Amino acid sequence: MKKPLLYTYVVLLFLTITTALVSTSIEVSTLAVSLIMGLSAIKFLLVAFQFMELRKANSFWKICLTLVLALIILLVLLLF
């Protein structure tokens, strides 16, 4: 396995464990939802750019993906 992929995998594991700890240690509130959504967004971007090789894609697709992700997070936070 290539080293950048291994490092990304370790970061994803760390973020997953952190998300699990946040969800069990903090009662359900806007802060908890914001933290979980933020960590999930970081994980989503890591997977998209590293494993799906989106970093080699056209800038349009990078911007579209990031804007759609921001829109989804904003909608979830506003509905909560």
Secondary structure, DSSP 8 states (H G I E B T S, - for coil): --HHHHHHHHHHHHHHHHHHHHHHHS-SSHHHHHHHHHHHHHHHHHIIIIIS-GGGS-HHHHHHHHHHHHHHHHHHHHH-
